[in-house]
Amino acid sequence: MSFMRTAKVAIFTGGLLLLSGCGTVNSWFDGQGADTRNVPPGNAETSQEIIEQEIYGRDGKPDSTIWDIFGAREDAGKVGAVNRYIWNASLDVLDFLPVDSVDPFTGVITTGYGTPPGGGGAYRATIYISDPALDARSLNVALMTRGGPVDGATTRAVEDAILTRARQLRARDSNL
């Protein structure tokens, strides 16, 4: 009798473990979706939230489940491919900022606060390189000051400087 009971408990526990990888369980219990942030309209989100939305999507859940291991796999060389010129140009242009973390597989560079040469304010940046192409759409820069996000024109100027430097690096390599 105890063997049957132990077998039933083991099967039930195994079933729960298999189902736990299928998605978020929290949304089943609270009756709400996974995106329950309460961001007032007109307020800018932090750079970390912007990067997470780019990587995971709006609902905050990864685009994969446990069942993806049985599906077709992508080319291993394609995973984590970022444009090396944009990557190096980002580090060159923003060299005054201390680098907190880099992840070439996801294309994210996170910096701490630093003051540009000749500038008075401290900035921090999060750079997301989403594509291996040398293209403006491959680059997403989020700049913050201690008081909040910076003006969009400043962010565009930094993106333009990074893309210009990336083109210079590519031209230099093609001349060799």
C-alpha positions in Angstrom: 0.0 0.0 0.0 2.8 2.5 0.9 4.6 1.7 -2.4 1.5 2.8 -4.4 1.2 5.9 -2.4 4.9 6.8 -2.9 4.5 6.1 -6.7 1.5 8.5 -6.9 3.3 11.2 -5.0 6.4 10.8 -7.3 4.2 11.0 -10.4 2.3 14.0 -9.2 5.6 15.8 -8.2 7.1 15.0 -11.6 4.1 16.4 -13.4 4.3 19.6 -11.4 8.0 20.0 -12.2 7.3 19.5 -15.9 4.5 22.0 -15.9 6.6 24.6 -14.0 8.7 25.2 -17.1 5.7 26.0 -19.3 5.4 29.6 -18.3 4.6 31.9 -15.4 2.4 30.5 -12.7 1.9 33.9 -11.0 -0.5 35.1 -13.7 -2.8 32.0 -13.0 -3.3 33.0 -9.4 -3.5 36.8 -9.5 -5.8 37.0 -12.5 -3.6 39.6 -14.1 -1.0 39.4 -16.9 2.7 39.5 -16.2 3.0 43.2 -17.2 1.6 44.8 -14.1 4.0 47.7 -13.9 2.3 51.0 -13.0 4.2 53.5 -15.1 2.3 56.9 -15.3 1.9 58.2 -18.8 4.6 60.7 -19.8 7.2 59.3 -17.4 10.3 57.8 -19.0 11.2 54.2 -18.0 14.6 53.4 -16.8 17.3 52.2 -19.2 17.3 48.8 -17.7 13.5 48.4 -18.4 14.0 49.5 -22.0 16.8 46.9 -22.5 14.7 44.2 -20.8 11.8 45.0 -23.1 14.1 44.7 -26.1 15.4 41.4 -25.0 12.3 39.8 -23.4 9.4 41.7 -25.0 6.7 43.8 -23.5 5.3 41.1 -21.2 8.7 40.5 -19.5 8.7 36.8 -20.2 11.4 35.2 -22.3 10.3 34.1 -25.8 11.1 30.5 -25.1 9.8 27.6 -23.0 11.0 24.3 -21.9 9.5 22.7 -24.9 11.8 24.6 -27.2 14.5 22.0 -26.6 12.6 19.6 -28.9 12.3 22.1 -31.8 14.8 23.1 -34.5 17.8 24.9 -33.3 19.3 28.1 -34.8 22.8 28.2 -36.1 25.2 28.3 -33.2 27.4 31.0 -34.9 24.4 33.3 -35.1 23.7 33.3 -31.4 25.2 36.4 -29.7 26.4 37.9 -33.0 26.9 41.7 -32.6 28.6 44.1 -34.9 32.2 44.4 -33.8 32.6 47.9 -35.2 29.6 49.2 -33.3 30.8 47.4 -30.1 34.3 48.8 -30.3 33.0 52.3 -31.3 30.6 52.3 -28.3 33.5 51.6 -25.9 35.7 54.2 -27.7 33.1 57.0 -27.7 32.0 56.4 -24.1 35.4 55.7 -22.7 35.0 58.3 -20.0 32.3 56.1 -18.4 33.3 53.2 -16.1 32.1 49.9 -17.6 30.0 48.0 -15.1 29.1 45.0 -17.3 29.4 43.7 -20.8 27.7 40.8 -22.4 28.6 40.2 -26.0 26.1 37.4 -26.3 23.1 39.7 -25.8 24.9 42.8 -27.0 24.5 44.8 -23.8 27.1 47.2 -22.4 26.2 48.8 -19.0 28.2 51.7 -17.6 28.3 53.5 -14.3 28.2 57.3 -13.8 31.0 59.4 -15.3 31.6 62.9 -16.3 32.6 63.7 -19.9 35.7 65.7 -20.6 34.8 69.4 -20.2 31.3 68.6 -19.0 29.7 69.3 -15.7 27.0 66.6 -15.4 27.5 62.9 -14.7 26.0 60.4 -17.1 25.5 56.7 -17.3 24.7 54.6 -20.3 23.2 51.3 -21.4 24.0 50.3 -24.9 22.2 47.5 -26.7 23.5 46.2 -30.0 20.7 44.0 -31.5 22.0 43.0 -34.9 25.3 42.1 -36.6 24.7 44.7 -39.3 26.5 48.1 -39.3 23.2 49.9 -39.3 21.5 52.6 -37.1 18.7 50.2 -36.3 21.3 47.9 -34.7 22.1 50.4 -32.0 20.0 51.5 -29.0 21.5 53.9 -26.4 19.8 54.8 -23.2 21.5 57.7 -21.3 20.6 58.7 -17.8 21.7 61.5 -15.4 21.4 61.5 -11.7 18.2 63.5 -12.2 16.6 61.2 -14.8 16.8 60.5 -18.5 18.5 62.9 -20.8 17.0 64.8 -23.7 16.4 62.8 -26.9 18.7 65.1 -28.9 21.6 64.2 -26.6 20.9 60.5 -27.0 20.7 60.8 -30.8 24.0 62.8 -30.8 25.7 60.0 -28.9 24.3 57.4 -31.2 25.5 59.4 -34.2 29.0 59.7 -32.7 29.1 55.9 -32.1 27.9 55.1 -35.6 30.4 57.6 -37.1 33.2 56.0 -35.1 32.1 52.5 -36.2 32.2 53.6 -39.9 35.7 55.0 -39.3 36.9 51.7 -37.8 35.4 49.7 -40.7 37.0 52.0 -43.3 40.4 51.6 -41.5 40.1 47.8 -41.5 39.1 47.8 -45.2 42.2 49.9 -46.1 44.5 47.3 -44.6 
